[in-house]
């Protein structure tokens, strides 16, 4: 039981890092980017490429993936996403879904449809027992890394000048610009960081979740569940929602495997019926 709980927490932390960029762009920038999973897929493929073809160590790949995918996100934000900020949400949804299918087709054409294999370092393989609880080394690593990222992100958004400038830019871009803030630059940096986090989540999750061209489609619904159940007004909400989703998914597939993800979807429906703004959303949130 405790082993399942730990695995569920590790899975939930991974889902949070994968989905937090969507929570930021939707909650703070008010932009619906359903192509968020494509950045996660890019992070996984960049990691596999660096490790398998160039022999880059796994730990060195993680910051490289964050930078590469973040830079790609900044470029796409400037060229494709920025003109969509003022469009209706339906246009944003259709636009980003189109990008998802384009990314799936492009990866399938250039790389192939086969599952990608990533060989973890020996020190991250296997399990060990702690107080009669079987703990996977790699899942422990994921939990520690994701927890550290969560703390840093929460601190940046709530305790730094950049966080206050971002909130001001979202609340009223015209007034923020009149006060001397470069709103476009703030949004570009925020989008780049969110994309980089998605890429980092894809790098961490390639071994756990599997990696193939359909990755953005398979996990799009999970990202949306994390954001919708947790709400978008805080970072804490999506974190708790991701942990709840991770534990429920792992426990459900272990105890009632025939139901698959039915338990997760049922839980989401019940929560959203009772709390349409999200389980952990503050009143008045977007």
Secondary structure in CASP SS format (residue, H / E / C, confidence):
PFRMAT SS
TARGET T0000
AUTHOR 0000-0000-0000
METHOD secondary structure of the structure
MODEL  1
X C 1.00
X H 1.00
X H 1.00
X H 1.00
X H 1.00
X H 1.00
X H 1.00
X H 1.00
X H 1.00
X H 1.00
X H 1.00
X H 1.00
X H 1.00
X H 1.00
X H 1.00
X H 1.00
X H 1.00
X H 1.00
X H 1.00
X H 1.00
X H 1.00
X H 1.00
X H 1.00
X H 1.00
X H 1.00
X H 1.00
X H 1.00
X C 1.00
X C 1.00
X C 1.00
X C 1.00
X C 1.00
X C 1.00
X C 1.00
X C 1.00
X H 1.00
X H 1.00
X H 1.00
X H 1.00
X H 1.00
X H 1.00
X H 1.00
X H 1.00
X H 1.00
X H 1.00
X H 1.00
X H 1.00
X H 1.00
X H 1.00
X H 1.00
X H 1.00
X H 1.00
X H 1.00
X H 1.00
X C 1.00
X C 1.00
X C 1.00
X H 1.00
X H 1.00
X H 1.00
X H 1.00
X H 1.00
X H 1.00
X H 1.00
X H 1.00
X H 1.00
X H 1.00
X H 1.00
X H 1.00
X H 1.00
X H 1.00
X H 1.00
X H 1.00
X H 1.00
X H 1.00
X H 1.00
X H 1.00
X H 1.00
X H 1.00
X H 1.00
X H 1.00
X H 1.00
X H 1.00
X H 1.00
X C 1.00
X C 1.00
X C 1.00
X C 1.00
X H 1.00
X H 1.00
X H 1.00
X H 1.00
X H 1.00
X H 1.00
X H 1.00
X H 1.00
X H 1.00
X H 1.00
X H 1.00
X H 1.00
X H 1.00
X H 1.00
X H 1.00
X H 1.00
X H 1.00
X H 1.00
X H 1.00
X H 1.00
X H 1.00
X H 1.00
X C 1.00
X C 1.00
X C 1.00
X C 1.00
X C 1.00
X C 1.00
X C 1.00
X C 1.00
X C 1.00
X C 1.00
X C 1.00
X H 1.00
X H 1.00
X H 1.00
X C 1.00
X C 1.00
X E 1.00
X E 1.00
X E 1.00
X E 1.00
X C 1.00
X C 1.00
X E 1.00
X E 1.00
X E 1.00
X E 1.00
X H 1.00
X H 1.00
X H 1.00
X H 1.00
X H 1.00
X H 1.00
X H 1.00
X H 1.00
X H 1.00
X H 1.00
X H 1.00
X H 1.00
X H 1.00
X H 1.00
X H 1.00
X H 1.00
X H 1.00
X H 1.00
X H 1.00
X H 1.00
X H 1.00
X H 1.00
X H 1.00
X C 1.00
X H 1.00
X H 1.00
X H 1.00
X H 1.00
X H 1.00
X H 1.00
X H 1.00
X H 1.00
X H 1.00
X H 1.00
X H 1.00
X C 1.00
X H 1.00
X H 1.00
X H 1.00
X H 1.00
X H 1.00
X H 1.00
X C 1.00
X C 1.00
X C 1.00
X C 1.00
X H 1.00
X H 1.00
X H 1.00
X H 1.00
X H 1.00
X H 1.00
X H 1.00
X H 1.00
X H 1.00
X H 1.00
X H 1.00
X H 1.00
X H 1.00
X H 1.00
X H 1.00
X H 1.00
X H 1.00
X H 1.00
X H 1.00
X H 1.00
X H 1.00
X H 1.00
X H 1.00
X H 1.00
X H 1.00
X H 1.00
X H 1.00
X C 1.00
X C 1.00
X C 1.00
X C 1.00
X C 1.00
X H 1.00
X H 1.00
X H 1.00
X H 1.00
X H 1.00
X H 1.00
X H 1.00
X H 1.00
X H 1.00
X H 1.00
X H 1.00
X H 1.00
X H 1.00
X H 1.00
X H 1.00
X H 1.00
X C 1.00
X C 1.00
X C 1.00
X C 1.00
X H 1.00
X H 1.00
X H 1.00
X H 1.00
X H 1.00
X H 1.00
X H 1.00
X H 1.00
X H 1.00
X H 1.00
X H 1.00
X H 1.00
X H 1.00
X H 1.00
X H 1.00
X H 1.00
X H 1.00
X H 1.00
X H 1.00
X H 1.00
X H 1.00
X C 1.00
X H 1.00
X H 1.00
X H 1.00
X C 1.00
X C 1.00
X H 1.00
X H 1.00
X H 1.00
X H 1.00
X H 1.00
X H 1.00
X H 1.00
X H 1.00
X H 1.00
X H 1.00
X H 1.00
X H 1.00
X H 1.00
X C 1.00
X C 1.00
X C 1.00
X C 1.00
X C 1.00
X C 1.00
X C 1.00
X C 1.00
X C 1.00
X C 1.00
X C 1.00
X C 1.00
END
